[in-house]
């Protein structure tokens, strides 16, 4: 099916995985690593997950809360006192939970003239880059009133900086120690996947199909990495999905207590355009996700991710004990409907087997 979808949707490669219960019930990969090159993509390849990273950063913060290294209501002012002199007063009482729910009022990185160009140069360690970004962003007027919804990668960068400052460890180290290693996500890393010449993973592609040479500058800068630069094999990404699926069901053997998963997965209702965003997850209802019980609603956890040269999509349907993941190595305008079509084909196949 994925080979067919690569051809009909004009995608270089696709990888997908279906989890039912505690097992992988279907997995596959189709297409090529690089447009114009016959080398096939494989299940061992690593894929850029874009903003699906946000759920991982929120999970990392949850681990720090459970260990009492910080609290959900830890404020920007308390965690980053050295930035207080330049901080807009509106941000002082914004909490780390508000930042993870896109309710901190933080602007886009490109809203401040010249900042994006400066961050793109990557001058300093990743933590230094996040501090430089935070100092500038926290000096601005809020995009919206803190407490209202506005999607911001910089908000995730600031949340990560708060954790870094309070623990003395970089976000990259924290997420490895608290998420990747406990879940045995050995392939997980940062930026566009490449560590060999020539690269041994899929190449990213722009919307027109032109390949992008893998390397450090083929991805967004470290200042917003906590909002969107993790890569992994689809098998390792599935381990993360399975933990959240099981945690949502309240099963033991997961990273956290049931109450922590409830907090991560609870939609924060603070405005008509934002009723469905939780902490790194979008919460929606879909008919295909309905369970068989009388109280079934079809509630799902969902997110998409792209850095304009990759696209990743995840759905978790707790009532059906189901998770579906799909990713491709091309991004940009017009790609979401294509990968969403693939996801729809996977869902239709599952539904047909459930109700023949």
SEKOL-90626 format. One record per residue (C-alpha): y negated, x negated, z negated. Coordinates in nm, 4 decimals, always signed. Example, Ala and Ser with C-alpha at 12.3 -4.5 7.8 and 13.67 -1.06 7.14 Angstrom:
REM SEKOL-90626
      north       east         up
    +0.4500    -1.2300    -0.7800
    +0.1060    -1.3670    -0.7140
REM end
This chain:
REM SEKOL-90626
      north       east         up
    +0.0000    +0.0000    +0.0000
    -0.2433    -0.2792    -0.0863
    -0.1788    -0.4517    +0.2459
    -0.2609    -0.1263    +0.4213
    -0.5752    -0.0748    +0.2130
    -0.6947    -0.4293    +0.2858
    -0.6800    -0.3466    +0.6557
    -0.8271    +0.0036    +0.6444
    -1.1004    -0.0775    +0.3891
    -1.1772    -0.4183    +0.5462
    -1.1253    -0.6130    +0.2231
    -1.0074    -0.9772    +0.2165
    -0.7632    -0.9248    -0.0712
    -0.6667    -0.6731    -0.3369
    -0.4723    -0.6968    -0.6610
    -0.3689    -0.3975    -0.8691
    -0.1608    -0.3189    -1.1735
    -0.0439    +0.0015    -1.3404
    +0.0545    +0.0134    -1.7077
    +0.2523    +0.3124    -1.8361
    +0.3299    +0.3054    -2.2041
    +0.3915    -0.0557    -2.2973
    +0.5200    -0.1750    -1.9626
    +0.3904    -0.2677    -1.6206
    +0.5240    +0.0038    -1.3915
    +0.3665    -0.1246    -1.0697
    +0.1913    -0.4409    -0.9613
    +0.0982    -0.5946    -0.6324
    -0.1387    -0.8058    -0.4282
    -0.2353    -0.7880    -0.0638
    -0.4537    -0.9767    +0.1791
    -0.5811    -1.3329    +0.1983
    -0.7699    -1.5630    -0.0338
    -1.0340    -1.6384    +0.2266
    -1.1413    -1.4412    +0.5316
    -1.0234    -1.6245    +0.8431
    -0.7642    -1.8309    +0.6540
    -0.3993    -1.7157    +0.6511
    -0.3288    -1.8253    +0.2906
    -0.2072    -1.5166    +0.1061
    -0.3407    -1.4055    -0.2299
    -0.0807    -1.4003    -0.5092
    -0.0246    -1.2358    -0.8447
    -0.0878    -1.5737    -1.0079
    -0.4416    -1.5904    -0.8659
    -0.7480    -1.5506    -1.0849
    -1.0098    -1.2831    -1.0160
    -1.3726    -1.2562    -1.1253
    -1.4137    -0.9504    -1.3482
    -1.7922    -0.9106    -1.3464
    -1.9240    -0.6590    -1.5980
    -1.5726    -0.5780    -1.7177
    -1.6540    -0.8859    -1.9305
    -1.8714    -0.6603    -2.1465
    -1.5722    -0.4941    -2.3119
    -1.4397    -0.8417    -2.3963
    -1.7687    -0.9513    -2.5537
    -1.7820    -0.6283    -2.7551
    -1.4225    -0.6949    -2.8638
    -1.5228    -1.0447    -2.9746
    -1.8094    -0.9004    -3.1807
    -1.5669    -0.6498    -3.3352
    -1.3451    -0.9391    -3.4467
    -1.6450    -1.1024    -3.6138
    -1.7272    -0.7750    -3.7883
    -1.3728    -0.7409    -3.9171
    -1.3889    -1.0991    -4.0483
    -1.7275    -1.0166    -4.2092
    -1.9084    -1.2907    -4.0161
    -2.1620    -1.0225    -3.9204
    -2.2076    -0.6455    -3.9398
    -2.2532    -0.3767    -3.6777
    -2.6013    -0.3236    -3.8166
    -2.6985    -0.6931    -3.8187
    -3.0491    -0.6956    -3.6682
    -3.2037    -0.9236    -3.4085
    -3.4634    -1.0306    -3.6639
    -3.2013    -1.1240    -3.9239
    -2.9785    -1.3152    -3.6806
    -3.2537    -1.4927    -3.4865
    -3.5300    -1.5660    -3.7399
    -3.6504    -1.8698    -3.5402
    -3.7606    -1.6356    -3.2597
    -3.9555    -1.4123    -3.4940
    -4.2991    -1.5585    -3.4232
    -4.2858    -1.4544    -3.0569
    -4.0706    -1.1426    -3.0954
    -4.2115    -0.8034    -3.0033
    -4.2073    -0.5944    -3.3197
    -4.0097    -0.3203    -3.1435
    -3.7000    -0.5429    -3.1374
    -3.6962    -0.6596    -3.4979
    -3.4705    -0.3827    -3.6266
    -3.2536    -0.3511    -3.3148
    -2.8890    -0.3972    -3.4166
    -2.6116    -0.5858    -3.2444
    -2.4293    -0.2541    -3.1959
    -2.7325    -0.1122    -3.0134
    -2.7361    -0.4145    -2.7824
    -2.3665    -0.3666    -2.7000
    -2.4320    +0.0014    -2.6245
    -2.7320    -0.0826    -2.3992
    -2.9667    +0.0788    -2.6465
    -3.1794    -0.2193    -2.7465
    -3.4584    -0.1562    -2.4968
    -3.4016    -0.4994    -2.3355
    -3.5282    -0.5420    -1.9800
    -3.3515    -0.6793    -1.6719
    -3.3537    -1.0555    -1.6249
    -3.5589    -1.0227    -1.3059
    -3.8309    -0.8115    -1.4717
    -4.0120    -1.1253    -1.5920
    -4.1603    -1.3236    -1.3006
    -4.0097    -1.6712    -1.2688
    -3.7493    -1.6306    -1.5444
    -3.4510    -1.5779    -1.3143
    -3.5356    -1.8884    -1.1102
    -3.5630    -2.0903    -1.4314
    -3.2308    -1.9652    -1.5676
    -3.0579    -2.0297    -1.2350
    -3.1295    -2.4051    -1.2736
    -2.8979    -2.4138    -1.5778
    -3.0968    -2.6671    -1.7777
    -2.9148    -2.7150    -2.1069
    -2.5983    -2.5915    -2.2721
    -2.4982    -2.2270    -2.2239
    -2.6164    -2.1466    -2.5778
    -2.9501    -2.3177    -2.5118
    -2.9835    -2.1154    -2.1929
    -2.9194    -1.7911    -2.3809
    -3.1774    -1.8872    -2.6436
    -3.4322    -1.9642    -2.3717
    -3.3663    -1.6267    -2.2124
    -3.3775    -1.4437    -2.5454
    -3.7097    -1.5980    -2.6451
    -3.8697    -1.4740    -2.3247
    -3.7050    -1.1310    -2.3168
    -3.7726    -1.0530    -2.6827
    -4.1417    -1.1255    -2.6301
    -4.1688    -0.8482    -2.3666
    -4.2505    -0.4832    -2.4154
    -3.9237    -0.2848    -2.4255
    -3.8095    -0.1276    -2.0997
    -3.7340    +0.1909    -2.2927
    -3.7739    +0.2837    -2.6564
    -3.5024    +0.1053    -2.8584
    -3.2324    +0.3610    -2.9231
    -3.2554    +0.5036    -2.5708
    -3.0205    +0.3894    -2.2953
    -3.1015    +0.1135    -2.0457
    -2.8294    -0.1054    -1.8947
    -2.9092    -0.4741    -1.9538
    -2.7088    -0.7917    -1.9002
    -2.9701    -0.9734    -2.1079
    -2.8928    -0.7439    -2.4001
    -2.5372    -0.8761    -2.3974
    -2.6668    -1.2323    -2.3751
    -2.8808    -1.1718    -2.6832
    -2.5905    -1.0119    -2.8723
    -2.3799    -1.3193    -2.7952
    -2.6622    -1.5475    -2.9082
    -2.6761    -1.3611    -3.2396
    -2.3036    -1.4287    -3.2879
    -2.3462    -1.7914    -3.1830
    -2.6305    -1.8461    -3.4271
    -2.4495    -1.6882    -3.7212
    -2.1183    -1.8678    -3.6590
    -2.2338    -2.2015    -3.5167
    -1.9909    -2.1591    -3.2238
    -2.0677    -2.0932    -2.8571
    -1.9768    -1.7564    -2.7066
    -1.7308    -1.9344    -2.4775
    -1.5466    -2.0750    -2.7814
    -1.5651    -1.7527    -2.9804
    -1.4215    -1.5342    -2.7059
    -1.1395    -1.7806    -2.6491
    -1.0504    -1.7966    -3.0177
    -1.0922    -1.4265    -3.0961
    -0.9824    -1.2522    -2.7737
    -0.8139    -1.4728    -2.5136
    -0.5857    -1.6714    -2.7446
    -0.4653    -1.3802    -2.9636
    -0.3811    -1.1855    -2.6465
    -0.2256    -1.4895    -2.4742
    -0.4726    -1.4675    -2.1852
    -0.4120    -1.8256    -2.0767
    -0.5743    -1.7911    -1.7356
    -0.9034    -1.6522    -1.8684
    -1.2131    -1.8622    -1.8082
    -1.5739    -1.8424    -1.6983
    -1.7510    -1.8228    -1.3656
    -1.5996    -1.8103    -1.0195
    -1.2372    -1.9315    -1.0537
    -1.1979    -2.2806    -0.9103
    -1.0712    -2.6078    -1.0525
    -0.9288    -2.7786    -0.7474
    -1.0435    -2.8961    -0.4071
    -0.9661    -2.7030    -0.2009
    -0.9714    -2.4046    -0.4404
    -0.6327    -2.2545    -0.5189
    -0.7629    -1.9038    -0.5952
    -0.9325    -1.6321    -0.3902
    -1.2753    -1.7168    -0.2503
    -1.5648    -1.4778    -0.3144
    -1.7162    -1.2962    -0.0163
    -2.0501    -1.1338    +0.0523
    -2.0696    -0.7763    +0.1837
    -2.0690    -0.8925    +0.5470
    -1.7393    -1.0748    +0.4916
    -1.8916    -1.4225    +0.4806
    -1.7080    -1.6400    +0.2280
    -1.8966    -1.8076    -0.0578
    -1.7919    -2.1620    -0.1444
    -1.6548    -2.1555    -0.5029
    -1.8382    -2.3647    -0.7606
    -2.0692    -2.3343    -1.0629
    -2.3580    -2.1964    -0.8583
    -2.1458    -1.9253    -0.6966
    -2.1863    -1.7093    -1.0081
    -2.4584    -1.5812    -1.2374
    -2.6049    -1.8311    -1.4885
    -2.4682    -1.8774    -1.8438
    -2.7629    -1.6938    -1.9972
    -2.6045    -1.3612    -1.9007
    -2.2417    -1.4798    -1.8998
    -2.1436    -1.2536    -2.1945
    -2.2279    -0.9575    -1.9727
    -2.0303    -1.0581    -1.6684
    -1.8675    -1.3935    -1.5868
    -1.5079    -1.3890    -1.7161
    -1.2233    -1.4501    -1.4705
    -0.8482    -1.4045    -1.5222
    -0.5259    -1.3191    -1.3462
    -0.4699    -0.9467    -1.3225
    -0.1665    -0.9937    -1.5508
    -0.3830    -1.1427    -1.8260
    -0.6513    -0.8793    -1.7761
    -0.3752    -0.6215    -1.8224
    -0.2982    -0.7703    -2.1659
    -0.6538    -0.6898    -2.2686
    -0.6271    -0.3377    -2.1262
    -0.2969    -0.2777    -2.3040
    -0.4449    -0.3808    -2.6382
    -0.7263    -0.1272    -2.5998
    -0.4847    +0.1407    -2.4786
    -0.2617    +0.0894    -2.7797
    -0.5590    +0.0567    -3.0146
    -0.6996    +0.3860    -2.8928
    -0.3662    +0.5449    -2.9811
    -0.3798    +0.3947    -3.3289
    -0.0714    +0.1779    -3.2885
    -0.0021    -0.1269    -3.5017
    +0.0281    -0.4766    -3.3608
    -0.3143    -0.4684    -3.1961
    -0.6162    -0.6886    -3.2615
    -0.7940    -0.4466    -3.4947
    -0.7692    -0.1477    -3.7200
    -0.7745    +0.1970    -3.5611
    -1.1253    +0.2551    -3.6955
    -1.2600    -0.0458    -3.5068
    -1.1165    +0.0776    -3.1757
    -1.2673    +0.4198    -3.2462
    -1.6062    +0.2550    -3.2865
    -1.5696    +0.0476    -2.9710
    -1.4602    +0.3518    -2.7696
    -1.7015    +0.6128    -2.9061
    -1.9671    +0.7294    -2.6616
    -2.3133    +0.7021    -2.8141
    -2.5003    +1.0214    -2.7343
    -2.8680    +0.9344    -2.7230
    -2.9852    +1.0763    -2.3901
    -2.8738    +1.2859    -2.0924
    -2.8239    +0.9825    -1.8650
    -2.6340    +0.7796    -2.1211
    -2.4005    +1.0113    -2.3060
    -2.0964    +0.8254    -2.1817
    -2.1580    +0.4579    -2.2708
    -1.9717    +0.3193    -2.5718
    -1.9465    -0.0557    -2.6541
    -1.8503    -0.2231    -2.3277
    -1.6830    +0.0939    -2.2002
    -1.7965    +0.4038    -2.0133
    -1.6342    +0.7167    -2.1564
    -1.5691    +0.9981    -1.9080
    -1.3277    +1.2868    -1.8517
    -1.1076    +1.3259    -1.5453
    -0.8516    +1.5996    -1.4611
    -0.5886    +1.3453    -1.3546
    -0.6081    +1.1802    -1.6984
    -0.5220    +1.4939    -1.8949
    -0.2266    +1.4772    -2.1266
    +0.0230    +1.7563    -2.1769
    -0.0976    +1.8741    -2.5187
    -0.3150    +2.1828    -2.5720
    -0.6095    +1.9704    -2.6908
    -0.6004    +1.7380    -2.3892
    -0.9417    +1.6678    -2.2338
    -0.8704    +1.3910    -1.9815
    -1.0828    +1.1401    -2.1718
    -1.0895    +0.7933    -2.0114
    -1.2316    +0.4490    -2.0780
    -1.3727    +0.3013    -1.7609
    -1.5849    +0.0154    -1.6274
    -1.6660    -0.1588    -1.3018
    -1.7798    -0.5161    -1.2508
    -1.9332    -0.7161    -0.9681
    -2.1469    -1.0261    -0.9188
    -2.2064    -0.9223    -0.5549
    -1.9148    -1.1291    -0.4240
    -1.6248    -0.9758    -0.6252
    -1.5442    -0.6275    -0.7518
    -1.3243    -0.5168    -1.0415
    -1.2408    -0.1693    -1.1654
    -1.0489    -0.0513    -1.4727
    -0.9405    +0.2901    -1.6006
    -0.7654    +0.3579    -1.9299
    -0.6307    +0.7106    -1.9861
    -0.5029    +0.7288    -2.3467
    -0.3714    +1.0864    -2.3210
    -0.1388    +0.9764    -2.0419
    -0.0610    +0.6427    -2.2031
    -0.1858    +0.4848    -1.8818
    -0.4077    +0.2002    -1.7589
    -0.4910    +0.1086    -1.3994
    -0.6642    -0.2123    -1.2883
    -0.7802    -0.3120    -0.9419
    -0.9849    -0.6031    -0.8094
    -1.1015    -0.7511    -0.4795
    -1.2736    -1.0722    -0.3725
    -1.5732    -0.9175    -0.1976
    -1.8859    -0.7552    -0.3409
    -2.2236    -0.6114    -0.2551
    -2.3505    -0.2730    -0.1411
    -2.0841    -0.0406    -0.0105
    -1.7861    -0.2091    -0.1758
    -1.7532    +0.0287    -0.4705
    -1.6485    +0.3266    -0.2534
    -1.3837    +0.1070    -0.0921
    -1.2220    -0.0129    -0.4148
    -1.2670    +0.3334    -0.5652
    -1.0697    +0.4681    -0.2683
    -0.7904    +0.2232    -0.3518
    -0.7988    +0.3338    -0.7139
    -0.7789    +0.6937    -0.5980
    -0.4694    +0.6128    -0.3914
    -0.3048    +0.4604    -0.6984
    -0.3913    +0.7636    -0.9100
    -0.2659    +1.0055    -0.6437
    +0.0626    +0.8160    -0.6256
    +0.1034    +0.8416    -1.0022
    +0.0151    +1.2116    -0.9986
    +0.2639    +1.2866    -0.7224
    +0.5401    +1.1220    -0.9212
    +0.4365    +1.3108    -1.2334
    +0.4233    +1.6493    -1.0590
    +0.6411    +1.6250    -0.7458
REM end
